[in-house]
Amino acid sequence: MTTIKKSVAAICVMILALLTAGSAYAAPEDSYTYSYWGDPVPSPSPYAAVSVLYGKDMGVDSLNMPQDMFVSTNGDIYIADTGNNRILVLDSKWQVTRTITEFDNNGAQDALNGPEGIYVSEQGDLYIADTLNKRVLQLSKDGKAVLDIRKPESSLIRSGFEYTPTKIAVDREGQIYTVSRGSYEGIMMFDSDGAFEGFIGTNRVKFNPIDLFWKRISTKEQRSQMEMFVPLEFNNLSLDEDGFIFATTSEENSDSPVKRLNPSGVDILRSKGYFPVKGDINTLQVSSAPGSSIMIDVASDKGGMYSLLDSKRGRIFTYDKEGNLLYVYGGLGSKIGKFRTPSAFQMLGERMLVLDKGLNRLTVLEPTEYGMAVRDAVTQLYNGQVEASTEAWQRVLALNGNNDVAYIGIGKSLLKQGDNAGAMSYFQLGNHREWYSEAFKRFRKDILMENFGTIVMTIVLGIAAIVGAVKLFTRRVEGHYDEVGVIRNPFYTMIHPFNGFWEMKYEKKGRVKIALLLVILLVIFTIIKKQYSGFVVNMNNLADMNSLQELQYIALPFLLWCVANWSLTTLMDGEGKFKDIVMATGYALMPLVIILIPQTLLSNVMTQGESALYYLLDGIAYAWCLALLFVGTMTVHQYSPGKTLATMLLTLVVIGIILFLSLLFFSMMQQIVNFVVSIYREISFRM
């Protein structure tokens, strides 16, 4: 007994040390992507700044808090120079060819006041969100006002609503879409004549369940003083090449800061990448600007690509049509290629234009060799040019072997060409289980068709060999060992728990060493399962996996349960001794020990659609173990079913208390050590 308790204490100390070990998260570099495991992976820079333009470089005085930008179909660049109350039009040489400050409005001279949004139609009409004048303007090519849309009158608009348009977009039919500051009802929609038609794309209300609970039990006066649950407002919008609306919100720590709305206002944004389309991840407590990215603009690109502008960290995130993150670049700073307060960006062919209202400048960036390779690969795959896309992805991998999207792209190409085995290899390198499953399904079908007879014969011979080995082993054991009942007892107990646990305790057929052996086998088989399960169900990062940490999840619960149950039942007239509890708990693990290896083997021949059987086996094994633990506790302590259930629940409570006291003890010891060290340093300093 003493040896068992010493072993328990030593293992507990080791496991608690593992539990208290922390892990550091490294802040990402300027150019990077994210791996399947959520780690930032450095990558070559996809874009490089080639020029920075201030007002004097454009032929005008300094910009002042520019808020928006638009590139027309003929390549002209429109800038909403908000602080100067003007619209600037630049040509391909970055020179201002036109400045709009005043215009003819039905025969009267009118002027802009703090314009924050701009859009140019294919016909050349200019739409302006004249923010401080609280209106939307449509100017013709000759600079005359065609529409002057003020606050609409409608039953759909709530009382007290302040119409303050900030961003604007117009579709091919002339429908006008406007973001108004403080409009949580959604995007305002007007027809081509300026008549208000309603709101689209309203964000869903999000709330804290605790706040909802307090609202339910509070009085009317108390509720009036609480924060209201209202949808989040949009901060920007733009149209893609298909006429769908990209819209962004400023919600922090959100999984959906960007939406792609169809004409009905339904979000159809595809997000099939490793993570939601939200910019940075795992950044809640990293760097000087913790929290999720705050998206303020979307730039549609060719080949289904689009980019998001993060105002918090000044970064640009580019995604493909499926929501896979292609690359990240930019960052905060004043040097070339960095931004202080980015406010808008637009694509000009392959180039990226970024407007910075903090530095009052326009930055022009061009794709590098790496960025161009990624863009070519995505565009060619989008256009159905499979072979050309494969070659481009190979160029990407030559420049950056950590690009998972490149592996996936090559895998798709190989799959279309019928190379299922090659596609499986690339999908596995890219950690894409859905496409890997599809490739494996085809590969498995081909193998079965070609080798059906051989496979069936191998299975039959394998089963016969296993049955024969079991019978031979049983006969030899019966002929040479007196303790055959001891060896059989765990198997018998799994099928006949009441008789098995009775024999274990009262007929002395149980052994502590066998119970501990089952725990050791469970640890070993669990490690094998995590390392060698099929790819479609194996979600473990094998590169970071530490086999010793399995003690946290198996040995620690086992030891804590035994100690807590023994401590509790000693006070509740339990008849079981500590070794009885150890044996009963160890024997209850038998279903897991038996199922793990067959489950691991089975997982290697399953597709993703068949993985439900894998998880069903898990559920059956755990339920079986729990049932055996219940019967074992009841038999060992001679409790009634009700008292057994209460004892098991109280055992969990005692485990929580033990963990709390253990962590408290280690915390106090750490403080004592720090105190002693500080005293020693103080004495050393004074001496």
C-alpha positions as CSV (number, residue, x, y, z in Angstrom):
1,M,0.0,0.0,0.0
2,T,2.8,2.4,0.9
3,T,4.5,1.8,-2.5
4,I,1.2,2.6,-4.3
5,K,0.7,5.8,-2.4
6,K,4.3,7.0,-3.0
7,S,3.8,6.3,-6.8
8,V,0.5,8.1,-6.8
9,A,2.1,11.2,-5.1
10,A,5.1,11.2,-7.4
11,I,3.0,11.0,-10.6
12,C,0.6,13.7,-9.3
13,V,3.5,16.1,-8.7
14,M,4.8,15.4,-12.2
15,I,1.4,15.9,-13.9
16,L,0.7,19.1,-12.0
17,A,4.0,20.5,-13.2
18,L,3.0,19.7,-16.7
19,L,-0.4,21.3,-16.2
20,T,1.2,24.6,-14.9
21,A,3.6,24.8,-17.9
22,G,2.6,27.7,-20.2
23,S,2.9,28.2,-23.9
24,A,4.0,31.4,-25.6
25,Y,2.3,32.8,-28.7
26,A,4.6,34.6,-31.0
27,A,3.3,37.8,-32.7
28,P,3.3,37.5,-36.5
29,E,5.7,39.2,-38.7
30,D,4.7,41.8,-41.4
31,S,4.2,39.2,-44.1
32,Y,2.8,35.9,-43.1
33,T,-0.1,33.4,-43.3
34,Y,-1.6,31.0,-40.8
35,S,-1.0,27.3,-40.6
36,Y,-3.8,24.8,-40.0
37,W,-2.9,24.9,-36.3
38,G,-3.4,28.7,-36.0
39,D,0.3,29.5,-35.9
40,P,1.6,32.5,-37.9
41,V,3.9,31.3,-40.7
42,P,6.3,33.8,-42.2
43,S,6.1,34.2,-45.9
44,P,7.8,36.2,-48.7
45,S,6.3,39.7,-49.1
46,P,3.5,39.5,-51.7
47,Y,3.5,43.3,-52.4
48,A,6.2,46.0,-52.2
49,A,5.6,49.8,-52.1
50,V,6.9,51.5,-55.2
51,S,5.9,55.1,-54.5
52,V,4.3,57.3,-51.9
53,L,2.3,60.3,-53.1
54,Y,1.5,63.5,-51.1
55,G,-0.6,66.4,-52.3
56,K,2.4,68.2,-53.8
57,D,3.3,65.1,-55.8
58,M,-0.2,65.2,-57.3
59,G,0.0,68.9,-58.1
60,V,-2.2,70.2,-55.3
61,D,-1.9,71.3,-51.7
62,S,-1.7,68.8,-48.9
63,L,-4.4,66.3,-48.4
64,N,-6.4,66.6,-45.2
65,M,-7.9,63.4,-43.6
66,P,-8.9,61.7,-46.9
67,Q,-11.5,59.1,-46.2
68,D,-12.4,57.2,-49.4
69,M,-11.1,56.4,-52.8
70,F,-12.5,54.8,-56.0
71,V,-10.9,53.6,-59.3
72,S,-13.2,54.1,-62.3
73,T,-13.4,51.8,-65.3
74,N,-11.1,54.0,-67.4
75,G,-8.4,54.0,-64.7
76,D,-9.0,57.4,-63.1
77,I,-8.5,57.6,-59.4
78,Y,-11.1,59.6,-57.3
79,I,-10.1,60.6,-53.7
80,A,-12.6,62.0,-51.2
81,D,-10.3,64.6,-49.5
82,T,-12.6,65.0,-46.6
83,G,-10.8,67.7,-44.5
84,N,-10.5,69.9,-47.6
85,N,-14.1,69.4,-48.6
86,R,-13.2,68.3,-52.1
87,I,-13.0,65.4,-54.5
88,L,-9.7,64.9,-56.4
89,V,-9.5,63.1,-59.8
90,L,-6.1,61.7,-60.7
91,D,-4.9,60.3,-64.1
92,S,-2.6,57.4,-64.7
93,K,0.4,59.7,-64.0
94,W,-0.9,60.5,-60.5
95,Q,-1.6,64.1,-61.4
96,V,-4.8,65.8,-60.4
97,T,-6.9,66.6,-63.5
98,R,-10.0,67.8,-61.8
99,T,-11.0,69.2,-58.4
100,I,-14.6,69.2,-57.3
101,T,-15.5,71.5,-54.4
102,E,-18.5,73.4,-55.8
103,F,-21.2,72.4,-58.3
104,D,-24.4,73.5,-60.0
105,N,-27.4,72.3,-58.0
106,N,-30.6,73.2,-60.0
107,G,-29.2,76.6,-61.0
108,A,-27.7,77.4,-57.6
109,Q,-24.1,77.2,-56.6
110,D,-23.6,74.5,-54.0
111,A,-20.5,73.1,-52.1
112,L,-19.3,69.9,-50.5
113,N,-18.9,69.6,-46.7
114,G,-16.9,66.8,-45.3
115,P,-17.5,64.1,-48.1
116,E,-16.5,60.7,-46.8
117,G,-17.7,58.3,-49.5
118,I,-17.4,58.3,-53.3
119,Y,-18.5,56.0,-56.2
120,V,-18.3,56.4,-60.0
121,S,-20.7,54.5,-62.3
122,E,-19.7,52.9,-65.6
123,Q,-21.4,55.8,-67.3
124,G,-19.2,58.3,-65.5
125,D,-21.7,59.7,-63.0
126,L,-20.2,60.6,-59.7
127,Y,-22.0,59.6,-56.4
128,I,-20.9,61.4,-53.2
129,A,-21.7,60.8,-49.6
130,D,-21.7,64.5,-48.6
131,T,-21.5,63.6,-44.9
132,L,-21.7,66.8,-43.0
133,N,-24.4,68.1,-45.3
134,K,-26.3,64.8,-44.5
135,R,-27.1,64.0,-48.1
136,V,-26.1,61.8,-51.1
137,L,-25.3,63.5,-54.3
138,Q,-25.3,62.3,-57.9
139,L,-23.2,64.5,-60.3
140,S,-23.2,64.2,-64.0
141,K,-20.1,64.2,-66.1
142,D,-20.3,68.0,-66.5
143,G,-20.5,68.5,-62.8
144,K,-24.2,69.2,-62.3
145,A,-26.3,67.7,-59.6
146,V,-28.7,65.1,-60.8
147,L,-29.9,63.8,-57.5
148,D,-29.8,65.3,-54.0
149,I,-31.0,62.7,-51.6
150,R,-31.8,64.0,-48.1
151,K,-33.3,62.1,-45.1
152,P,-36.1,60.0,-46.4
153,E,-39.6,59.9,-44.9
154,S,-40.7,56.3,-44.3
155,S,-42.4,54.2,-41.7
156,L,-39.4,51.9,-41.8
157,I,-37.2,54.6,-40.3
158,R,-37.3,54.9,-36.5
159,S,-38.0,58.1,-34.7
160,G,-35.0,60.2,-33.9
161,F,-32.9,58.6,-36.7
162,E,-30.1,60.9,-37.9
163,Y,-29.3,60.5,-41.6
164,T,-25.5,60.8,-41.9
165,P,-24.3,59.0,-45.1
166,T,-20.6,58.0,-45.0
167,K,-20.2,55.4,-47.8
168,I,-22.0,54.7,-51.0
169,A,-22.2,52.2,-53.9
170,V,-24.4,51.9,-57.0
171,D,-25.2,48.7,-58.9
172,R,-25.7,48.2,-62.6
173,E,-29.4,48.9,-62.4
174,G,-28.8,52.3,-60.7
175,Q,-29.9,51.1,-57.2
176,I,-28.1,53.3,-54.6
177,Y,-26.8,51.7,-51.4
178,T,-25.7,53.9,-48.5
179,V,-24.1,53.3,-45.1
180,S,-25.3,55.9,-42.7
181,R,-23.6,56.5,-39.4
182,G,-25.7,55.2,-36.5
183,S,-27.9,53.1,-38.8
184,Y,-28.0,49.7,-37.1
185,E,-31.0,48.7,-39.2
186,G,-28.7,47.8,-42.1
187,I,-27.7,49.3,-45.5
188,M,-30.1,51.9,-46.8
189,M,-31.3,51.3,-50.4
190,F,-32.6,53.9,-52.8
191,D,-33.9,53.5,-56.4
192,S,-32.3,55.3,-59.4
193,D,-34.6,58.2,-58.7
194,G,-33.6,58.6,-55.1
195,A,-36.7,57.0,-53.6
196,F,-36.1,55.1,-50.3
197,E,-36.8,51.4,-50.7
198,G,-35.8,50.0,-47.3
199,F,-32.9,48.4,-45.4
200,I,-30.9,45.2,-46.4
201,G,-28.3,43.1,-44.7
202,T,-29.2,43.8,-41.1
203,N,-26.7,42.3,-38.6
204,R,-28.1,39.9,-36.1
205,V,-28.3,41.0,-32.5
206,K,-25.6,39.7,-30.2
207,F,-25.8,39.8,-26.5
208,N,-24.3,38.4,-23.3
209,P,-26.5,35.7,-21.7
210,I,-25.7,37.1,-18.3
211,D,-26.9,40.6,-19.3
212,L,-30.1,39.1,-20.8
213,F,-30.7,37.3,-17.4
214,W,-30.4,40.6,-15.5
215,K,-32.6,42.3,-18.0
216,R,-35.3,39.7,-17.4
217,I,-35.3,40.1,-13.6
218,S,-34.8,43.9,-13.5
219,T,-37.5,46.5,-13.1
220,K,-38.6,48.7,-15.9
221,E,-36.6,51.6,-14.5
222,Q,-33.5,49.5,-14.2
223,R,-33.9,48.1,-17.8
224,S,-34.1,51.7,-19.1
225,Q,-30.6,52.4,-17.7
226,M,-29.0,49.2,-19.2
227,E,-27.3,49.0,-22.6
228,M,-29.8,48.0,-25.3
229,F,-29.3,45.0,-27.5
230,V,-29.1,46.4,-31.0
231,P,-27.6,45.1,-34.2
232,L,-24.1,46.4,-35.2
233,E,-23.9,49.0,-37.9
234,F,-21.9,48.7,-41.1
235,N,-18.9,51.0,-41.7
236,N,-18.3,50.4,-45.4
237,L,-19.5,48.7,-48.5
238,S,-18.4,48.0,-52.1
239,L,-19.6,46.0,-55.1
240,D,-17.7,43.0,-56.6
241,E,-17.6,42.1,-60.3
242,D,-20.7,40.0,-59.9
243,G,-22.7,42.8,-58.4
244,F,-22.8,41.5,-54.9
245,I,-22.3,43.8,-51.9
246,F,-19.3,43.5,-49.7
247,A,-20.0,45.1,-46.3
248,T,-17.9,45.4,-43.2
249,T,-18.6,46.1,-39.5
250,S,-16.3,47.5,-36.8
251,E,-17.2,44.7,-34.3
252,E,-14.2,43.6,-32.4
253,N,-13.6,39.9,-31.6
254,S,-16.2,38.9,-34.2
255,D,-16.1,35.8,-36.4
256,S,-18.0,37.7,-39.2
257,P,-16.6,41.3,-39.7
258,V,-17.3,41.1,-43.4
259,K,-20.3,39.9,-45.4
260,R,-21.1,39.3,-49.1
261,L,-24.8,40.2,-49.6
262,N,-27.0,39.1,-52.5
263,P,-29.8,41.3,-53.7
264,S,-32.0,39.9,-50.9
265,G,-29.6,40.9,-48.2
266,V,-28.5,37.3,-47.4
267,D,-24.8,36.7,-46.6
268,I,-23.3,34.3,-49.2
269,L,-19.7,34.8,-48.2
270,R,-17.9,31.4,-48.5
271,S,-15.6,30.6,-45.6
272,K,-14.1,27.2,-46.2
273,G,-10.6,28.1,-45.1
274,Y,-9.0,26.9,-41.9
275,F,-10.4,30.0,-40.0
276,P,-13.3,32.5,-40.5
277,V,-12.7,35.4,-42.8
278,K,-11.8,37.8,-40.0
279,G,-8.1,38.8,-40.4
280,D,-5.8,38.0,-37.5
281,I,-6.5,35.1,-35.1
282,N,-5.3,34.3,-31.6
283,T,-4.4,37.9,-31.0
284,L,-6.6,38.7,-27.9
285,Q,-3.6,39.2,-25.7
286,V,-0.8,39.8,-28.2
287,S,1.1,43.0,-29.1
288,S,0.3,46.5,-28.1
289,A,-3.0,46.3,-30.0
290,P,-4.8,43.3,-28.5
291,G,-8.1,42.1,-30.0
292,S,-9.3,41.0,-33.4
293,S,-8.8,42.9,-36.6
294,I,-11.1,45.9,-37.3
295,M,-12.1,45.8,-41.0
296,I,-12.9,49.1,-42.6
297,D,-12.8,48.4,-46.3
298,V,-13.0,45.6,-48.9
299,A,-11.4,45.6,-52.3
300,S,-12.7,43.2,-54.9
301,D,-10.1,41.6,-57.2
302,K,-9.9,39.3,-60.2
303,G,-10.3,35.6,-60.0
304,G,-12.7,35.8,-57.1
305,M,-10.1,37.2,-54.8
306,Y,-10.8,40.0,-52.4
307,S,-8.8,41.9,-49.8
308,L,-9.7,43.3,-46.4
309,L,-8.2,46.4,-44.7
310,D,-7.5,46.2,-41.0
311,S,-7.4,49.7,-39.4
312,K,-6.1,48.3,-36.0
313,R,-2.8,47.0,-37.3
314,G,-2.7,48.5,-40.7
315,R,-2.6,45.1,-42.5
316,I,-4.1,43.9,-45.7
317,F,-5.6,40.3,-45.8
318,T,-6.2,38.7,-49.2
319,Y,-8.5,35.7,-49.6
320,D,-9.7,33.6,-52.5
321,K,-13.3,32.9,-53.3
322,E,-13.4,29.9,-50.9
323,G,-12.2,32.0,-48.0
324,N,-8.6,30.7,-47.9
325,L,-6.1,33.2,-46.7
326,L,-3.6,33.8,-49.5
327,Y,-1.3,36.4,-47.9
328,V,-1.0,39.3,-45.4
329,Y,1.1,42.4,-45.8
330,G,1.4,46.0,-44.5
331,G,1.5,47.1,-40.9
332,L,1.6,50.2,-38.8
333,G,4.4,52.7,-39.2
334,S,5.5,55.8,-41.1
335,K,8.1,54.3,-43.5
336,I,7.3,53.3,-47.0
337,G,5.0,50.3,-47.2
338,K,3.5,51.1,-43.7
339,F,0.4,53.0,-42.7
340,R,-0.5,55.1,-39.7
341,T,-4.3,55.3,-40.1
342,P,-5.4,53.6,-43.4
343,S,-8.8,54.7,-44.4
344,A,-9.4,53.1,-47.9
345,F,-7.8,51.0,-50.6
346,Q,-8.5,50.0,-54.2
347,M,-7.1,47.7,-56.9
348,L,-5.7,49.3,-60.0
349,G,-5.0,46.3,-62.2
350,E,-2.4,44.3,-60.3
351,R,-1.4,47.2,-58.1
352,M,-2.8,48.1,-54.7
353,L,-3.5,51.7,-53.8
354,V,-3.8,52.5,-50.0
355,L,-5.1,55.8,-48.7
356,D,-3.7,56.9,-45.4
357,K,-5.7,59.7,-43.6
358,G,-3.1,59.8,-40.7
359,L,-0.1,60.5,-43.0
360,N,-2.3,62.2,-45.7
361,R,-0.7,60.2,-48.5
362,L,-1.4,57.6,-51.1
363,T,0.8,54.5,-51.2
364,V,1.2,52.5,-54.5
365,L,2.2,48.9,-54.1
366,E,3.0,46.3,-56.8
367,P,3.1,42.5,-56.5
368,T,6.4,40.8,-56.0
369,E,7.4,37.6,-57.8
370,Y,5.8,35.6,-54.9
371,G,2.6,37.7,-55.0
372,M,2.4,37.5,-58.7
373,A,2.8,33.7,-58.6
374,V,-0.1,33.4,-56.1
375,R,-2.3,35.7,-58.1
376,D,-1.6,33.7,-61.3
377,A,-2.3,30.4,-59.7
378,V,-5.7,31.5,-58.2
379,T,-6.8,33.3,-61.3
380,Q,-5.9,30.4,-63.6
381,L,-7.7,27.9,-61.4
382,Y,-10.7,30.2,-61.3
383,N,-10.8,30.3,-65.1
384,G,-10.5,26.5,-65.3
385,Q,-6.8,26.5,-66.6
386,V,-5.8,23.5,-64.5
387,E,-2.3,22.8,-65.9
388,A,-1.3,26.4,-65.9
389,S,-2.6,26.8,-62.3
390,T,-0.5,23.8,-61.2
391,E,2.7,25.3,-62.7
392,A,1.9,28.6,-60.9
393,W,1.4,26.8,-57.5
394,Q,4.7,25.0,-58.0
395,R,6.4,28.4,-58.4
396,V,4.7,29.4,-55.2
397,L,6.0,26.4,-53.3
398,A,9.5,27.0,-54.6
399,L,9.3,30.5,-53.0
400,N,7.4,29.5,-49.9
401,G,7.1,25.8,-48.9
402,N,4.8,26.8,-46.0
403,N,1.9,27.8,-48.2
404,D,-0.8,25.3,-47.5
405,V,-3.1,26.8,-50.1
406,A,-0.5,25.9,-52.8
407,Y,-0.6,22.3,-51.7
408,I,-4.4,22.3,-51.9
409,G,-4.4,23.9,-55.3
410,I,-2.0,21.3,-56.7
411,G,-4.0,18.5,-55.1
412,K,-7.2,19.8,-56.9
413,S,-5.3,19.8,-60.2
414,L,-4.0,16.2,-59.7
415,L,-7.5,15.1,-58.7
416,K,-9.0,16.4,-61.9
417,Q,-6.2,14.6,-63.8
418,G,-7.1,11.3,-62.1
419,D,-3.9,11.0,-59.9
420,N,-5.8,10.2,-56.7
421,A,-2.7,9.0,-54.8
422,G,-0.8,12.2,-55.6
423,A,-3.8,14.3,-54.8
424,M,-4.1,12.6,-51.4
425,S,-0.4,13.4,-50.6
426,Y,-0.8,17.1,-51.5
427,F,-4.1,17.5,-49.6
428,Q,-2.5,15.9,-46.5
429,L,0.4,18.4,-46.8
430,G,-2.2,21.2,-47.0
431,N,-4.2,19.8,-44.1
432,H,-7.5,19.7,-46.2
433,R,-9.5,16.8,-44.9
434,E,-12.5,17.3,-47.1
435,W,-10.7,17.1,-50.4
436,Y,-8.4,14.4,-49.0
437,S,-11.4,12.3,-48.2
438,E,-12.7,12.7,-51.8
439,A,-9.4,11.7,-53.2
440,F,-9.1,8.7,-50.8
441,K,-12.6,7.6,-51.7
442,R,-11.6,7.3,-55.4
443,F,-8.3,5.8,-54.5
444,R,-10.0,3.1,-52.3
445,K,-12.5,2.3,-55.0
446,D,-9.7,1.7,-57.6
447,I,-7.8,-0.5,-55.1
448,L,-10.9,-2.6,-54.3
449,M,-11.8,-3.1,-57.9
450,E,-8.3,-4.2,-58.8
451,N,-7.6,-6.5,-55.8
452,F,-11.0,-7.6,-54.5
453,G,-10.2,-11.3,-54.2
454,T,-6.9,-10.8,-52.5
455,I,-8.4,-8.4,-50.0
456,V,-11.2,-10.7,-49.0
457,M,-8.8,-13.7,-48.6
458,T,-6.5,-11.6,-46.5
459,I,-9.3,-10.6,-44.2
460,V,-10.6,-14.1,-43.8
461,L,-7.1,-15.5,-43.0
462,G,-6.4,-12.6,-40.6
463,I,-9.6,-13.4,-38.6
464,A,-8.8,-17.1,-38.6
465,A,-5.3,-16.4,-37.3
466,I,-6.6,-14.1,-34.5
467,V,-9.1,-16.7,-33.4
468,G,-6.5,-19.5,-33.5
469,A,-4.0,-17.4,-31.5
470,V,-6.6,-16.6,-28.8
471,K,-7.5,-20.3,-28.4
472,L,-3.9,-21.4,-28.3
473,F,-3.0,-18.8,-25.7
474,T,-6.1,-19.7,-23.6
475,R,-5.1,-23.4,-23.6
476,R,-1.5,-22.7,-22.6
477,V,-2.6,-20.4,-19.8
478,E,-5.0,-23.0,-18.5
479,G,-2.3,-25.6,-18.5
480,H,0.5,-23.7,-16.9
481,Y,-1.0,-21.0,-14.6
482,D,-3.0,-21.3,-11.5
483,E,-4.2,-17.7,-11.6
484,V,-6.1,-18.1,-14.9
485,G,-9.1,-16.5,-13.1
486,V,-7.0,-13.4,-12.4
487,I,-6.1,-13.0,-16.1
488,R,-9.7,-13.6,-17.2
489,N,-11.3,-11.4,-14.7
490,P,-11.0,-8.1,-16.5
491,F,-12.5,-9.6,-19.7
492,Y,-15.2,-11.4,-17.7
493,T,-16.0,-8.2,-15.7
494,M,-16.5,-6.2,-18.9
495,I,-19.3,-8.5,-20.0
496,H,-20.7,-9.5,-16.6
497,P,-19.9,-6.5,-14.4
498,F,-21.9,-7.6,-11.3
499,N,-20.3,-11.0,-11.0
500,G,-16.9,-9.8,-12.2
501,F,-16.5,-7.1,-9.6
502,W,-17.8,-9.4,-6.9
503,E,-15.2,-12.0,-7.9
504,M,-12.6,-9.3,-8.1
505,K,-13.1,-8.3,-4.4
506,Y,-14.6,-11.1,-2.5
507,E,-13.1,-14.1,-4.4
508,K,-9.7,-12.4,-4.6
509,K,-9.5,-12.6,-8.4
510,G,-8.5,-8.9,-8.7
511,R,-5.0,-7.6,-8.8
512,V,-3.7,-4.1,-8.5
513,K,-0.9,-4.7,-10.9
514,I,-3.4,-5.7,-13.6
515,A,-5.4,-2.6,-13.0
516,L,-2.3,-0.5,-13.3
517,L,-1.3,-2.4,-16.4
518,L,-4.6,-1.5,-18.0
519,V,-3.9,2.2,-17.3
520,I,-0.5,1.9,-18.8
521,L,-1.9,0.1,-21.9
522,L,-4.6,2.8,-22.2
523,V,-1.9,5.5,-22.2
524,I,0.2,3.6,-24.8
525,F,-2.8,2.9,-27.0
526,T,-4.0,6.5,-26.8
527,I,-0.6,7.7,-27.9
528,I,-0.8,5.2,-30.8
529,K,-4.3,6.4,-31.7
530,K,-3.2,10.0,-31.7
531,Q,-0.2,9.4,-33.9
532,Y,-1.5,6.8,-36.3
533,S,-5.2,7.5,-36.7
534,G,-6.4,8.1,-40.3
535,F,-5.9,11.7,-41.6
536,V,-9.6,12.4,-41.9
537,V,-10.2,12.0,-38.2
538,N,-6.7,12.9,-36.8
539,M,-6.9,16.5,-35.6
540,N,-3.6,16.3,-33.6
541,N,-0.6,18.4,-34.4
542,L,2.0,15.6,-34.4
543,A,4.9,18.0,-34.6
544,D,3.9,19.5,-31.2
545,M,2.6,16.4,-29.6
546,N,4.3,15.3,-26.3
547,S,3.5,11.7,-25.3
548,L,4.3,12.4,-21.7
549,Q,1.4,14.9,-21.6
550,E,-1.0,12.0,-22.0
551,L,-0.5,11.6,-18.2
552,Q,-2.6,14.7,-17.8
553,Y,-5.6,13.2,-19.5
554,I,-5.4,9.5,-18.3
555,A,-3.2,8.9,-15.3
556,L,-4.1,12.2,-13.5
557,P,-7.9,11.6,-13.7
558,F,-7.4,8.0,-12.7
559,L,-5.3,8.9,-9.6
560,L,-7.5,11.7,-8.6
561,W,-10.6,9.6,-8.9
562,C,-9.1,6.9,-6.7
563,V,-7.8,9.3,-4.1
564,A,-11.0,11.4,-4.0
565,N,-13.3,8.3,-3.9
566,W,-11.3,6.7,-1.1
567,S,-11.3,9.9,0.9
568,L,-15.0,10.3,0.5
569,T,-16.2,6.8,1.0
570,T,-14.1,6.5,4.2
571,L,-16.6,9.0,5.6
572,M,-19.6,7.4,4.0
573,D,-19.4,3.8,5.4
574,G,-17.9,2.5,2.2
575,E,-16.5,-1.1,2.5
576,G,-13.9,-0.7,-0.3
577,K,-10.3,-0.3,0.5
578,F,-7.9,1.9,-1.6
579,K,-6.6,-1.1,-3.5
580,D,-10.2,-2.2,-4.3
581,I,-11.0,1.3,-5.7
582,V,-7.8,1.2,-7.8
583,M,-8.8,-2.3,-9.2
584,A,-12.4,-1.3,-9.9
585,T,-11.4,1.9,-11.6
586,G,-8.7,0.2,-13.7
587,Y,-11.0,-2.7,-14.7
588,A,-13.6,-0.2,-15.8
589,L,-11.2,1.1,-18.4
590,M,-11.2,-2.3,-20.2
591,P,-13.6,-1.3,-23.1
592,L,-11.3,1.6,-24.0
593,V,-8.2,-0.5,-24.0
594,I,-9.9,-3.1,-26.3
595,I,-11.4,-0.6,-28.7
596,L,-8.5,1.8,-29.4
597,I,-6.3,-0.3,-31.7
598,P,-9.2,-1.6,-33.9
599,Q,-10.6,1.9,-34.0
600,T,-7.2,3.3,-35.1
601,L,-6.9,0.7,-37.8
602,L,-10.4,1.3,-39.0
603,S,-9.9,5.1,-39.2
604,N,-7.2,4.5,-41.9
605,V,-9.7,3.1,-44.3
606,M,-12.5,5.6,-43.7
607,T,-13.7,8.7,-45.6
608,Q,-15.0,11.8,-43.9
609,G,-18.6,10.7,-44.6
610,E,-17.9,7.4,-42.8
611,S,-16.2,9.0,-39.8
612,A,-19.5,8.9,-37.8
613,L,-18.7,5.2,-37.1
614,Y,-15.3,6.2,-35.6
615,Y,-16.9,8.7,-33.2
616,L,-19.8,6.2,-32.4
617,L,-17.2,3.7,-31.2
618,D,-15.7,6.4,-29.0
619,G,-19.1,7.1,-27.5
620,I,-19.9,3.4,-26.9
621,A,-16.6,2.8,-25.3
622,Y,-16.9,5.8,-22.9
623,A,-20.5,5.0,-22.0
624,W,-19.5,1.4,-21.3
625,C,-16.6,2.5,-19.1
626,L,-18.9,4.8,-17.2
627,A,-21.4,2.0,-16.6
628,L,-18.7,-0.3,-15.4
629,L,-17.4,2.4,-13.1
630,F,-20.9,2.8,-11.6
631,V,-21.3,-1.0,-11.0
632,G,-17.8,-1.3,-9.7
633,T,-18.3,1.5,-7.2
634,M,-21.6,0.1,-6.1
635,T,-20.2,-3.4,-5.7
636,V,-17.0,-2.5,-3.9
637,H,-18.6,-0.2,-1.4
638,Q,-21.9,-2.2,-1.1
639,Y,-24.0,0.9,-1.9
640,S,-27.5,1.3,-3.3
641,P,-27.8,2.7,-6.8
642,G,-28.9,6.1,-5.5
643,K,-26.1,6.4,-3.0
644,T,-23.6,5.2,-5.7
645,L,-24.7,8.0,-8.0
646,A,-24.5,10.6,-5.3
647,T,-21.0,9.3,-4.3
648,M,-19.7,9.5,-7.9
649,L,-21.0,13.1,-8.2
650,L,-19.5,14.1,-4.8
651,T,-16.2,12.4,-5.9
652,L,-16.1,14.9,-8.8
653,V,-16.5,17.7,-6.3
654,V,-13.7,16.4,-4.2
655,I,-11.5,16.2,-7.3
656,G,-12.1,19.9,-7.9
657,I,-11.2,20.7,-4.3
658,I,-8.0,18.7,-4.5
659,L,-7.0,20.4,-7.7
660,F,-7.8,23.8,-6.2
661,L,-5.8,23.1,-3.1
662,S,-2.9,21.7,-5.1
663,L,-2.7,24.8,-7.3
664,L,-3.0,27.0,-4.3
665,F,-0.1,25.2,-2.6
666,F,2.1,25.5,-5.7
667,S,1.2,29.2,-5.9
668,M,2.1,29.8,-2.3
669,M,5.4,27.9,-2.7
670,Q,6.2,30.0,-5.7
671,Q,5.5,33.2,-3.7
672,I,7.7,31.9,-0.8
673,V,10.5,31.1,-3.2
674,N,10.2,34.6,-4.8
675,F,10.2,36.2,-1.3
676,V,13.3,34.3,-0.2
677,V,15.1,35.1,-3.5
678,S,14.3,38.8,-3.1
679,I,15.5,38.8,0.5
680,Y,18.7,37.1,-0.6
681,R,19.3,39.7,-3.3
682,E,18.6,42.5,-0.9
683,I,21.1,41.2,1.7
684,S,23.7,40.6,-1.1
685,F,23.2,44.1,-2.3
686,R,23.7,45.7,1.1
687,M,26.7,43.5,1.9
